């Protein structure tokens, strides 16, 4: 639709990748991943994963590339222009009422608020504590520059967390 609007809600890419991995384990129940820990999954040789051929490789590439926002957000902006609204998940956590109001206004409907909007209905408890500091450093080297450029391009405050043990 030429009038269609898009809302892109992002979060820290390392946390998003961990959440993706946990989803593959718990919801999709992918057999080779169910017994694998996050460190093993994310410390695979990138050169061997890049073709994305095979069950582990394709899921690894999905978890990684879905967490790199800049290129896809730029594509969305080239199509949607001002009809694209980019929100970071931290905005929802830090100022939920104002952020929800922005979302409603963006799509052109009267804002409403319900306290139930604050309820967390689904959580797989993916967190940085699910990976070792070494794996966090590796994923940071892969994802941080993309996320920093994404934040600068789309007016999001860039915040990079420290590993809980670090």
N, C-alpha and C positions, 0 to 999 in steps of 0.2 A: 504494500500500500504506500503510495507517495506521501501520505500523511502519517504513516507509522512512526512510532517513537520507540527508542530502545533505552533500556537502563542496564548498565554494566556495573555490577557490584563485585568488587575485588577484595582480596585480603592478602596478607603477607604470603608471598609465593611459596616459601618453604612450608609454612603451616598448611597451605592449600594442597601442596603435593603430598604431605603426610596424610591429610584427610582423604585425598583421592586413593592412596594406597590402602588405608583402613576400609574405605568403602568397597574396594575391590575384594578385600578379604571377607568382610562381614555381610555385605549385601549381595554382591555378585558371586561370592563363594567360589572364586577361581582356585581350583585345587592346588596348583603349585605355589600359590601365594598364601594359602591359609596357614601353613606351618612356617612361613618365612617371616623373619623380623624385618623391621623397616631399614635397619642398617645394611643388612644383606641385600635388600631390594635396591636401595639407592646408591650402593657402592659398586655397581656393575660397570664394566668397561664401556665407556660411551661409544667408542668406535664399533663395538660389537652390537650395541643397542640401536644405533642410528638407522639401519635398514628397516627396523620396526617389523621384521618378519618373525613370526612365532608368538606364542601366547605371552611369555614373559616380556619379550622385546616390545611388542605392540603396547602392552599395558604400561611398561616403563616409559615409553615415548609419550603416551597420553598423559601420564602423571606429570611428566616434565614439561611438555609443550603447553599444556593447559595452564600451567603456572607462569608462563612467560606472556605478559600482557601487552607489551608495547605494540608489536606488529599487528595483532588482531584489533586492538583498540583504534589504531590509526586507520585500518581498513574500514571499521565500522564508522569512524568519523568521516571518511571520504564518501561513504554512502549516505549516512544519516545527517551529517553536518550538525546543526544546532538541535536536531531531534535526538541526539545521543546525550544522555546524562550519565556521567561516571561518578560513582559513589564508592568510597572505601568502607569496608566493614567497620573500621574503627569509628567512623562518623556515626554509624548506627548505634554502636555501643556508647559513645561519649555524649551524643546529643540526639537520642532517638526521636523525640517529638519534632524537632526542627528538620531532621533528615527525612522522616516520613512525610512531613508537610511538603518538602521539596519534591519528593517522589510523586505525590498526588498532583501537585501543581504542574509538574513536568508533563504528565499525561493528560492534563486538562480536566481534572475532576475536583470537586470540592473536597478539601482535606477532612479526614475524620481521625479520631484517636480513640483507641480502646486500650485499657491497661493490659489486656491479653497480648498486645503486640510485643510486650516485654518478655513474654514467656519463651523459653527455649524449648521447643517441642522435640527436636531431634539433635542429638549430639553423639558423635562417635568418639569423643574425648581425644581427638587427635591433637597432639601438642608437641612442642619442641622437646619435651622430656622423653618422647618416644624414640628419639635418635640420639646417638652419642655426639659429644662435642666435635669429634673428627668428621662425622657425617654432616653435621650442621655446617661446619666450615667448608666442606666440599660443595654442598648445595648452595651456600652463600656465594662462593666463587662463580658458580654457574648462573645464579639468578639475580644477584644483587644489582648489577649494572643495568640490566633490563628493567628491573622494578624502579630503580632510581630515575632512569630516563622516562619511564612511564609516568611516574609521579610528577616530574617536572613538566612534562608535556600536557598533563591533564589537570594540573592545579591541585594535586593531592599532597598533603604533608608527608614527606618521606621520613619514615621511622623504621629502623632496622633493629629487631630485638637481639638481645644477647642470649646465648644458650643458657638455660637455667643453672648448669653446672659451671659456667664459664665466667 
